[in-house]
Amino acid sequence: MSGISKVLVKGNRFYNIQGVSEMLPSVTTILKVINKPYLSAWQQRTSLAHVKAALRGRPAFQSEAEEDTWLEGMLQTAAGSSDKVRDAAADVGTRAHIVIDDHVIGGRAIDLSTMEPDVVPVMQGFDAWRKSCGLELLQRDTIVYSTKHGYAGAMDALGRKLITTKKDKGGLVVLDWKTSNQFSSDYAYQVAAYAHAFEEMTGEKVDEAWVVRFDKAKPKYEVRKVKSLKQSFEIFHSALKLWRATNESPWSSSS
C-alpha cells in the first residue's frame, strides 16, 4: 500500500501513514503489554533443559577458576537458549507467511517442490484449509489502520463467506495465520483490532474474524473463530490505553 512504511523502534513496530502526523504503533506491539505466563514457563523449561544437557556433558576441570568460567558461559548460553528457539520458529513462520501470501488470491496450485522443506507442512495445511474453508479469498496481506484510535497492523487476508444456502449472508471474514504451537487469547484481540480498523477505513462491516493455526511439523490446521468481535476489541482498546500510559511519563514537569 502506497504512502505507508514500517519502522522498528527498539524492537517494536510502528507505521508511518501518509497524512497522519505521528507514527502509529502496531497491533502486536500494543499487545505485548499483556502478560503471557505460558511464555515465561516455556522460557524457564527451555533454559533448564539446556543446563541439564550441559551438566551431563561437562568436562573435567583443572581448577576451580576454570570451572567457574565454564559455568558462567554455560549459564549465559542457557539464558539465551529460548531466544534462539523462538527466533528459529519465527523465521519458519515468517517464510511460511510469505509463501502463503503468494497463494491467497487466484487459487493458484501449490508446487511443493519449489519450497524449502521446513515450510512444506505449513503449505500442505494451508492447501487443505483453503479447499474446505467455505470462503472466497478477496485480499492478501493488507495494512489496516485506525486514525480514530491510533494504531495500525497487517491483516493477513480477507475473505467472504460463500453463499450456499438461503441462510448464508456472504459476510466478510478477517483472517490471520499462525504457526505457533498453541493458541493465545491475544490472537482474538489482534484480529478484532484488524477488523475494527478495516471497518473504519472502508465503511464495510466485518461479520467474523478467524485465526488459522498451521502445524510446522505435520500438514494439519486448526481454526478458531472470535466469539465476540465487540468484546475482543474492547479488550484490545484497554490494552492500547495501558500501552500508551506506560509509554508516557506519569510525572508532571519539575517546577
Disulfide bonds with the S-S distance in Angstrom:
none
